[in-house]
Amino acid sequence: MDRGSSFVNADGPKDTPGGPPHPDDPAGGLPLFDRHLRIESLAERLHALAADFERGTFATRDEVVDGILIPLLQQLGWNTGDPGVVAPDLRTAADAVDLALCHPPGDPRILIKVGALPESAGAPNPHPFDDPSTRALQLAVSDDGRDWQFHFPAGRGSIRNRRFARFDIVDGAKEHIALTLDTYLSFHAAKSREAFREAGRDYGRKRFPAEACAAWRRAVTGREVVRRFLREVEETVGVATDRRQALGYVRAQMGSLSWPPDPPDPTPARRVEVGDKVYVYDFDSREIVRRVVVGCEPDWNKGEVSRDSPIGYALLGAHEGEEREVGLPGQDPSRIRIVLIADA
């Protein structure tokens, strides 16, 4: 991967001086290309952690905190040496959490608890994540450090219902985990509140299937709906309508109501076209590489590929997150994932 001359140290918090955040990085810190370097570096560390798990490196809570959480937080831009920024053993109204990530110092943005997961039988009751006064995202890590669960703040249902992301460090796809960590746990995302906004969108998408049916029924049987139905009937018939009769009719119709049609997607998934710059994760080399799909005369020195080449053929028409196989002459097929599509 060609890091170019714009390589920067992604381990420490940085701000873009004198102006709004870079449009490629709404989290407010590094340009898009540097964010991909950060994600790639995270994925490499996660692969190393998976090997450590196989050797049984993490046996206690302190080993999970010092050997997993602290190094990952440092890589995500947090100043772990400042107790005002990464506060240990913060107490909530219910219990204590192991780490509180703060910005500005003393203002918790993310709470981290290591131990029995909230849905486990051994979880304390009440759980520190049940404190509604702390408006911060919540991360629960299992005793052995493998299972991670992100939760929305209290006040929106049970802990299990508030979970919007979950992964296993050992068995999960490392590049996907790295992207998740950077989205919800990086210093820049927490500082700009983009982590909270992104978590809200993911939480809403997760909760929609479970709540939409009940919300739909409440909406179509609400008082305003009944009043409007009565007005329509009265205007059509020309005389006042018995309210009980009208309400009985509405209730009878509820049994035959079908699911409302899905609204059209206002932002369809972007697909790779000629001229796009594509960031691709190669499962064989375990790295993110950049490809530019062009016409018939690609510049190989710039990482460009022809639309008629095996790689170009595999990329064209793919959408972000899709996995495809690239069949190179004389070689076994290589599996790739389209990480991001951008304008060249």
C-alpha positions in Angstrom: 0.0 0.0 0.0 1.4 3.4 -1.0 1.3 5.6 2.0 2.6 8.6 0.1 4.0 11.7 1.7 0.8 12.4 3.7 1.5 9.8 6.3 1.0 11.0 9.9 1.2 9.5 13.3 -2.3 8.2 14.0 -1.7 7.3 17.6 -2.2 10.7 19.2 -5.2 13.1 19.1 -5.0 15.7 16.4 -7.2 18.5 15.3 -7.5 20.1 11.9 -6.4 23.7 12.6 -8.2 26.7 11.4 -11.4 25.5 10.0 -14.2 22.9 9.9 -13.4 19.1 9.9 -12.1 17.6 6.8 -15.1 16.5 4.7 -13.7 13.0 4.3 -13.4 12.5 8.1 -16.6 13.7 9.8 -15.1 12.6 13.1 -13.0 15.8 12.9 -9.5 14.6 12.9 -7.5 13.0 10.1 -8.1 13.0 6.4 -9.7 9.9 4.8 -6.4 8.3 3.7 -4.9 8.6 7.2 -8.0 7.1 8.7 -7.6 4.0 6.5 -4.0 3.7 7.7 -5.3 3.9 11.3 -7.9 1.1 10.5 -5.2 -1.0 8.8 -2.9 -0.6 11.8 -5.8 -1.6 14.2 -6.5 -4.7 12.1 -2.9 -5.7 12.4 -2.9 -5.3 16.2 -6.2 -7.3 16.4 -4.5 -10.2 14.5 -1.7 -10.1 17.0 -4.2 -10.1 19.9 -5.9 -13.1 18.4 -2.6 -15.0 18.5 -2.1 -13.9 22.2 -5.5 -15.3 23.1 -4.4 -18.7 21.7 -1.4 -18.6 24.0 -3.7 -17.8 27.0 -2.0 -14.4 27.6 -5.1 -12.7 29.2 -6.2 -14.5 32.4 -7.2 -11.6 34.7 -9.2 -8.4 34.5 -5.9 -6.3 34.9 -4.3 -8.2 32.0 -7.4 -7.5 29.8 -7.3 -3.8 30.7 -3.5 -3.4 30.4 -2.9 -5.8 27.5 -6.0 -5.1 25.3 -7.9 -2.0 26.2 -5.0 0.4 27.0 -3.0 -0.4 23.8 -6.1 -0.2 21.6 -7.2 3.1 23.2 -3.7 4.6 22.6 -3.9 3.5 19.0 -7.4 5.2 18.7 -5.9 8.5 19.9 -6.6 8.6 23.6 -4.1 9.9 26.1 -4.2 7.0 28.5 -1.6 8.7 30.7 -4.1 11.5 31.7 -6.5 10.3 34.4 -8.8 13.2 33.5 -9.1 11.8 29.9 -9.0 8.1 30.6 -10.4 7.9 34.1 -10.0 4.5 35.9 -12.7 3.1 38.3 -15.3 5.8 37.8 -18.3 5.3 40.0 -21.9 5.7 38.7 -25.1 5.7 40.8 -25.3 1.9 40.3 -21.7 0.6 40.4 -18.2 1.4 39.1 -16.9 1.1 35.6 -13.3 0.2 34.8 -12.6 3.1 32.4 -14.3 6.3 31.5 -13.2 8.1 28.3 -13.7 11.8 28.7 -13.6 14.9 26.6 -13.2 17.5 27.9 -11.4 16.0 30.9 -14.0 14.9 33.5 -16.9 14.7 30.9 -17.5 11.0 30.2 -18.3 10.2 26.6 -17.7 6.4 26.8 -17.9 4.0 29.7 -16.1 0.7 29.7 -16.8 -2.2 32.0 -14.8 -5.4 32.1 -16.4 -8.5 33.7 -19.6 -10.4 33.4 -21.5 -9.2 30.4 -24.8 -7.5 31.1 -26.9 -10.4 29.8 -25.0 -13.0 31.7 -26.3 -14.8 34.8 -23.4 -13.5 36.9 -23.9 -9.9 36.0 -24.4 -7.6 39.0 -27.8 -6.1 39.6 -28.2 -3.2 39.1 -25.6 -2.9 36.4 -23.6 0.3 36.1 -25.0 0.8 32.6 -28.5 1.1 34.1 -27.6 4.6 35.5 -29.8 7.0 33.4 -27.9 10.1 34.7 -24.8 9.2 32.6 -25.4 10.1 29.0 -22.5 8.2 27.5 -22.0 5.3 25.2 -21.3 2.1 27.0 -18.8 -0.8 26.2 -19.0 -4.1 28.0 -16.0 -6.5 27.7 -16.2 -10.1 28.8 -13.9 -11.4 31.6 -11.5 -12.9 29.1 -11.5 -9.8 26.8 -12.9 -11.5 23.7 -16.6 -10.5 23.6 -17.3 -6.8 23.2 -20.8 -5.2 23.3 -21.6 -1.6 22.7 -24.8 -0.2 24.3 -26.8 3.0 24.0 -27.2 5.1 27.2 -29.8 4.0 29.8 -33.4 5.3 29.5 -34.2 3.5 26.2 -35.2 0.0 27.5 -33.2 -2.9 28.9 -29.5 -3.4 28.5 -30.0 -6.1 25.9 -32.4 -3.9 23.9 -29.9 -1.1 24.0 -27.1 -3.2 22.5 -26.3 -1.9 18.9 -23.0 -3.7 18.1 -21.2 -6.8 19.2 -18.1 -8.8 18.0 -15.6 -11.4 19.1 -12.0 -10.3 18.8 -10.7 -13.8 18.1 -13.3 -15.1 15.6 -14.6 -11.8 14.1 -13.3 -10.3 10.8 -10.4 -8.1 12.0 -10.9 -5.3 9.4 -14.6 -5.1 10.3 -13.8 -4.9 14.0 -11.1 -2.2 13.4 -13.7 -0.1 11.5 -16.2 -0.6 14.3 -13.6 0.5 17.0 -12.6 3.5 14.9 -16.3 4.5 14.5 -17.4 4.3 18.1 -14.2 4.4 20.2 -11.7 6.8 18.6 -10.8 10.0 20.3 -11.9 12.1 17.3 -15.3 10.4 17.0 -16.0 10.8 20.7 -14.7 14.4 20.7 -17.0 15.5 17.8 -20.0 13.4 19.1 -19.9 11.6 15.8 -19.6 8.3 17.7 -22.8 9.1 19.5 -24.6 10.1 16.3 -23.4 7.0 14.5 -24.4 4.8 17.4 -27.9 6.4 17.4 -28.3 5.5 13.7 -27.2 1.9 14.2 -29.3 1.6 17.4 -32.4 2.9 15.5 -31.8 0.5 12.6 -31.6 -2.4 15.1 -34.6 -1.5 17.1 -36.9 -0.7 14.1 -38.0 -4.2 13.3 -39.0 -4.9 17.0 -40.8 -1.7 17.5 -42.2 -0.7 14.2 -45.3 -3.0 14.2 -46.5 -1.7 17.6 -45.8 1.9 16.6 -47.7 1.4 13.4 -50.7 0.1 15.3 -50.6 3.0 17.7 -50.3 5.4 14.9 -53.3 4.2 12.9 -55.5 3.8 15.9 -54.7 7.1 17.6 -57.3 9.7 18.5 -56.4 11.9 15.7 -56.8 9.1 13.2 -60.3 8.3 14.6 -61.3 11.9 14.5 -60.2 12.3 10.9 -62.0 9.1 10.0 -65.2 10.4 11.7 -64.9 13.7 9.8 -64.5 11.9 6.5 -67.5 9.7 7.1 -69.7 12.6 8.2 -68.7 14.7 5.2 -69.6 11.8 2.9 -72.8 10.7 4.6 -73.9 14.2 5.5 -75.0 13.4 9.1 -73.2 12.8 12.4 -71.7 9.3 12.8 -72.0 7.2 16.0 -68.5 7.2 17.6 -68.8 3.7 18.9 -69.7 2.4 15.5 -66.8 4.2 13.9 -64.3 3.0 16.6 -65.6 -0.6 16.1 -65.0 -0.3 12.4 -61.5 0.9 12.9 -60.7 -1.9 15.3 -62.1 -4.5 12.9 -59.9 -3.1 10.1 -56.8 -3.6 12.3 -57.1 -7.3 11.9 -56.7 -7.0 8.1 -54.0 -4.4 8.1 -50.9 -5.4 6.1 -47.4 -4.2 6.7 -46.9 -0.8 5.1 -44.8 -0.9 2.0 -41.1 -0.1 2.4 -40.3 3.5 1.6 -37.9 4.0 -1.4 -34.3 4.2 -0.4 -33.3 7.9 -0.8 -29.6 7.0 -0.9 -29.0 3.8 -2.8 -25.7 2.0 -2.2 -22.9 3.4 -4.3 -21.3 1.0 -6.7 -17.9 1.1 -8.3 -17.8 2.8 -11.6 -15.0 3.8 -14.1 -12.9 6.5 -12.5 -13.7 5.7 -8.9 -11.0 5.3 -6.3 -11.6 2.1 -4.4 -10.1 1.0 -1.1 -10.0 -2.8 -1.0 -9.2 -5.2 1.8 -7.2 -8.2 0.6 -7.8 -11.2 2.7 -4.6 -12.9 1.6 -2.2 -10.0 2.4 -4.4 -8.8 5.3 -4.1 -5.2 4.2 -6.1 -2.4 2.7 -5.0 -1.4 -0.8 -6.1 1.4 -3.1 -7.3 0.7 -6.6 -8.4 3.2 -9.2 -10.6 1.8 -12.0 -9.8 3.6 -15.3 -10.1 3.0 -19.0 -7.8 1.1 -21.3 -4.5 2.7 -20.4 -3.9 2.4 -16.7 -0.9 3.8 -14.9 0.3 0.8 -12.8 2.7 3.0 -10.9 -0.3 4.9 -9.4 -2.1 1.7 -8.5 -4.6 2.1 -11.4 -6.1 -1.0 -13.0 -7.9 -1.5 -16.3 -11.6 -2.0 -16.4 -10.9 -5.1 -18.5 -8.4 -6.6 -16.1 -9.4 -9.4 -13.7 -9.2 -6.9 -10.8 -11.1 -4.2 -12.7 -13.8 -6.8 -13.7 -14.2 -7.9 -10.1 -14.5 -4.3 -8.8 -16.9 -2.8 -11.3 -20.5 -2.8 -10.0 -19.5 -3.8 -6.5 -20.9 -1.9 -3.5 -19.3 -1.0 -0.2 -19.0 -4.0 2.1 -19.4 -6.5 -0.7 -16.9 -9.4 -1.0 -15.8 -10.7 -4.4 -13.3 -13.1 -5.8 -10.5 -12.1 -8.2 -9.4 -14.8 -10.6 -5.8 -14.2 -11.6 -4.2 -16.3 -14.4 -2.3 -19.3 -13.0 -3.3 -18.5 -9.4 -6.0 -19.5 -7.0 -8.8 -16.9 -6.7 -8.2 -14.2 -4.2 -11.0 -12.9 -1.9 -11.4 -9.1 -1.5 -13.8 -6.8 0.3 -14.7 -3.3 -1.0 -14.1 -1.1 2.0 -14.8 2.4 0.6 -15.6 4.0 -2.8 -14.5 7.6 -3.4 -14.0 10.0 -6.3 -10.6 9.7 -7.9 
